[in-house]
Amino acid sequence: MRLNLITSLVFVLLLCCFTSWTVELNAQSSRTKNATTSSSSTKGKNTNSRILKSANEDDKKDKVIKKDGLELVIKSSPKVQVTGIFDVMTEGQRPGLKASVPKGDPEQVAKNWKSLIKAMGAKVKTKRDVTGEYYVAKEVVITSISKDPINVYAHVDPYPGGVYLKSFFDLGERFISDKEHDDAYVAAHKLVKDFATIESMRAVEGVIAQEEGKMMDMANERQQLRDEEKFIESEIKRLEKELSNAKAALKYNSEKQQKTNGATAKQINVVEQLKADKLALKPKVSTKKNRIDNDNKAKKE
């Protein structure tokens, strides 16, 4: 709910900014025409160009950070880029603009583009051909691009990781082209880039909400594993202590057995000796067999 409210406010803000865009673009154009071409300014531009190039190179590098005891690799983020094209559309091959929308959903981008054009008071029709769906709007009033109504054509083309928004602006006598960097091109470029940026942010926010849900589930599982690890470690310590006590008891038992075995041997020896002594003291009893044996022995002698 919060996400829908934020994105709706941003979308309305975009629509409200068209008039201010015109003023800003006219002022920018005026400043550009009045700019000097001195050698010092050229040197400054070269310096800024080198700084910008260095910054862009830094943006392309992966970053390694540590968070919550984990090492994370933050890859270079995709950028919204708007380039000039000369492509096939419903009116033939015409110049236009192609904007990348990282993480964008084709259906959502198409829906929001049509909503944007409708908010300008124009009707949007969908035309289908072999190249796909085109969203055609006639007599669209975009004062930042032209004081007269124009025709706008758009096509959404998905790619791995996002979508391309291809847009064509028909001024009547010509289509806006990157070959002519006039006020109309600058305004159209800004319109498309701002829309693509908002759509990309909207898409990323949606993905963040989904991925944060997964992250929370993993965090809970990770905490459970940590708790289980602590329990296992405490059990190991308890069992190690019991094992140590058992070893000590076994050693004590062995020592006692040795002492008991020695004492037992002595005691058995005492008993056996007494039995032998008793047998030696027992009187001999004369029997008939003994007397016969003795007589036989005497005769032989």
C-alpha positions in Angstrom: 0.0 0.0 0.0 2.8 2.4 0.9 4.7 1.5 -2.3 1.6 2.2 -4.4 1.1 5.6 -2.7 4.7 6.6 -3.3 4.8 5.6 -6.9 1.4 7.3 -7.6 2.7 10.6 -6.1 5.9 10.4 -8.2 3.8 9.7 -11.3 1.6 12.8 -10.6 4.7 14.9 -10.0 6.0 13.9 -13.4 2.8 15.1 -15.0 2.8 18.4 -13.2 6.4 19.1 -14.2 5.9 19.4 -18.0 5.4 23.2 -17.8 8.5 23.7 -15.7 10.4 21.5 -18.1 9.6 23.9 -21.0 10.9 26.9 -19.1 14.0 25.0 -18.0 14.7 23.7 -21.5 14.2 27.2 -23.1 16.6 28.7 -20.5 19.1 26.0 -21.1 18.9 26.5 -24.9 19.4 30.2 -24.5 22.5 29.7 -22.3 23.9 27.2 -24.8 23.6 29.7 -27.7 25.2 32.5 -25.7 28.1 30.4 -24.5 31.7 31.4 -25.5 34.2 29.1 -27.1 37.4 30.4 -25.5 40.4 28.2 -25.0 40.1 28.4 -21.2 36.5 27.0 -21.4 37.6 24.3 -23.8 40.3 23.3 -21.3 37.7 23.3 -18.5 35.4 21.1 -20.6 38.3 18.6 -21.2 39.0 18.5 -17.5 35.3 17.9 -16.7 35.2 15.2 -19.4 38.1 13.4 -17.8 36.5 13.6 -14.3 33.2 12.3 -15.7 35.0 9.5 -17.5 36.8 8.6 -14.3 33.5 8.6 -12.3 31.8 6.4 -14.9 34.7 3.9 -14.8 34.4 3.8 -11.0 30.6 3.1 -11.3 31.4 0.1 -13.5 33.6 -1.5 -10.8 32.2 -4.1 -8.4 32.3 -3.1 -4.7 33.0 -5.5 -1.9 31.4 -4.6 1.5 30.9 -6.4 4.8 27.5 -6.5 6.5 26.3 -8.6 9.4 29.5 -10.6 9.3 29.1 -11.4 5.6 31.2 -10.3 2.6 28.9 -8.9 -0.1 29.8 -8.0 -3.7 27.8 -5.1 -5.1 27.9 -5.2 -8.8 27.8 -2.1 -11.0 24.2 -0.9 -11.3 22.5 -0.7 -14.7 21.7 2.9 -15.8 18.8 4.4 -17.6 20.1 5.3 -21.1 18.3 7.1 -23.9 19.8 6.8 -27.4 18.7 7.8 -30.9 17.4 5.1 -33.2 16.2 4.8 -36.8 13.8 1.9 -36.6 10.8 0.3 -38.2 7.4 1.3 -36.7 3.8 1.6 -37.9 4.6 4.5 -40.3 7.6 2.8 -41.8 11.2 3.4 -40.8 11.5 6.5 -38.7 13.9 8.2 -36.3 13.1 8.0 -32.6 14.4 7.4 -29.1 15.1 4.1 -27.3 15.2 4.2 -23.5 16.4 1.3 -21.3 14.2 0.6 -18.3 16.3 -1.7 -16.0 14.1 -4.2 -14.0 11.1 -2.9 -15.9 8.1 -5.2 -16.5 6.8 -5.0 -20.1 3.1 -4.9 -19.3 3.5 -2.4 -16.5 5.7 -0.1 -18.5 3.2 -0.2 -21.4 0.3 0.5 -19.1 2.0 3.4 -17.4 3.1 4.9 -20.7 -0.4 4.8 -22.0 -1.6 6.4 -18.7 1.0 9.2 -19.1 -0.2 10.0 -22.6 -3.9 9.8 -21.6 -3.1 12.3 -18.8 -2.2 14.8 -21.5 -5.7 14.6 -22.9 -5.0 12.2 -25.7 -6.5 8.8 -26.6 -4.2 5.8 -27.1 -4.9 3.1 -29.6 -3.1 -0.2 -29.7 -1.9 -1.4 -33.2 -0.4 -4.8 -33.8 1.9 -5.9 -36.6 4.7 -8.4 -37.1 7.0 -6.4 -34.9 4.6 -6.4 -32.0 2.3 -3.9 -30.3 2.5 -0.2 -30.9 0.7 2.5 -28.8 -0.4 5.3 -31.0 -1.7 8.6 -29.8 -2.9 11.4 -32.1 -3.0 15.1 -31.4 -1.1 14.9 -28.2 -0.4 18.3 -26.5 3.1 18.4 -25.1 4.0 22.1 -25.0 7.6 21.4 -24.0 8.1 19.7 -27.3 5.9 21.6 -29.7 3.3 24.4 -29.5 1.2 22.3 -31.9 -0.3 18.9 -31.2 1.9 16.0 -32.2 1.5 12.3 -32.8 3.3 9.9 -30.5 4.1 6.2 -31.2 5.6 3.8 -28.7 6.7 0.2 -28.5 7.9 -1.9 -25.5 10.6 -4.4 -26.2 11.7 -6.7 -23.3 15.4 -7.7 -22.8 17.0 -9.8 -20.1 16.9 -7.7 -17.0 14.4 -5.0 -18.2 12.7 -3.5 -21.2 13.4 -1.0 -23.9 10.8 1.8 -24.6 11.0 2.9 -28.2 9.2 6.2 -28.8 8.6 8.2 -32.0 7.5 11.8 -32.0 5.8 13.0 -35.2 5.9 16.8 -35.4 4.0 16.8 -38.7 6.7 17.9 -41.1 9.3 15.6 -39.5 10.0 13.1 -36.7 12.2 14.1 -33.8 15.7 12.8 -34.4 19.0 12.8 -32.5 20.6 14.2 -35.6 18.9 17.5 -34.8 19.6 18.5 -31.2 17.0 21.2 -31.1 14.7 22.2 -28.2 12.1 19.6 -29.3 14.6 16.8 -29.2 16.0 17.9 -25.8 12.4 18.0 -24.4 11.5 14.6 -25.8 14.7 13.1 -24.6 14.0 14.5 -21.1 10.4 13.3 -21.1 11.4 9.7 -22.1 14.4 9.6 -19.7 12.3 10.8 -16.7 9.6 8.3 -17.5 12.1 5.5 -17.8 13.8 6.5 -14.6 10.5 6.5 -12.6 9.5 3.2 -14.1 12.9 1.7 -13.3 12.7 3.0 -9.7 9.1 1.7 -9.4 10.2 -1.8 -10.6 13.3 -1.9 -8.4 11.2 -0.9 -5.4 8.8 -3.8 -6.2 11.8 -6.2 -6.5 13.3 -4.9 -3.2 10.0 -5.6 -1.4 10.0 -9.2 -2.7 13.7 -9.8 -2.0 13.5 -8.2 1.5 10.8 -10.8 2.3 13.2 -13.6 1.2 16.0 -11.9 3.2 13.9 -11.9 6.3 13.1 -15.6 5.9 16.7 -16.4 5.5 17.6 -14.2 8.5 15.2 -16.1 10.6 16.6 -19.4 9.4 20.1 -18.1 10.0 19.2 -17.1 13.6 17.7 -20.5 14.2 20.9 -22.2 13.0 22.9 -19.9 15.3 20.8 -20.8 18.3 21.1 -24.5 17.3 24.9 -24.1 17.1 25.0 -22.6 20.6 22.9 -25.5 21.9 25.1 -28.1 20.2 28.3 -26.4 21.6 26.8 -26.4 25.1 25.9 -30.1 24.7 29.4 -30.8 23.5 30.9 -29.1 26.6 28.4 -31.0 28.9 29.3 -34.3 27.2 33.0 -33.5 27.3 32.7 -32.9 31.0 30.8 -36.1 31.5 33.4 -38.0 29.5 36.2 -36.5 31.6 34.4 -37.5 34.8 33.8 -41.0 33.3 37.5 -41.4 32.5 38.4 -40.3 36.0 35.9 -42.8 37.4 37.3 -45.5 35.1 40.9 -44.8 36.3 39.8 -44.9 39.9 38.0 -48.2 39.3 41.0 -49.7 37.7 43.3 -48.7 40.6 40.8 -50.1 43.1 40.6 -53.3 41.1 44.4 -53.7 41.3 44.3 -53.2 45.1 41.3 -55.6 45.5 42.9 -58.2 43.3 46.1 -58.2 45.5 44.1 -58.4 48.7 41.9 -61.1 47.2 45.0 -63.2 46.2 46.4 -63.0 49.7 43.1 -64.0 51.2 42.7 -67.0 48.9 46.2 -68.0 49.8 45.4 -67.8 53.5 42.3 -70.0 53.1 44.1 -72.6 51.0 47.0 -72.7 53.5 44.6 -73.3 56.3 42.9 -76.1 54.4 46.3 -77.7 53.8 47.2 -77.4 57.5 43.9 -78.9 58.5 44.4 -81.9 56.1 47.9 -82.5 57.5 46.5 -82.7 61.1 43.8 -85.1 60.3 44.5 -88.6 62.0 45.1 -91.6 59.7 42.4 -94.3 60.0 43.5 -98.1 59.7 41.3 -100.1 57.3 41.3 -103.8 56.3 42.7 -102.9 52.9 45.6 -101.0 54.6 46.4 -103.9 56.9 46.5 -106.4 54.0 48.8 -104.1 52.1 51.1 -103.8 55.0 51.2 -107.6 55.5 52.1 -108.2 51.9 54.8 -105.6 52.2 56.3 -107.4 55.3 56.4 -110.8 53.6 58.3 -109.5 50.7 60.9 -108.1 53.0 
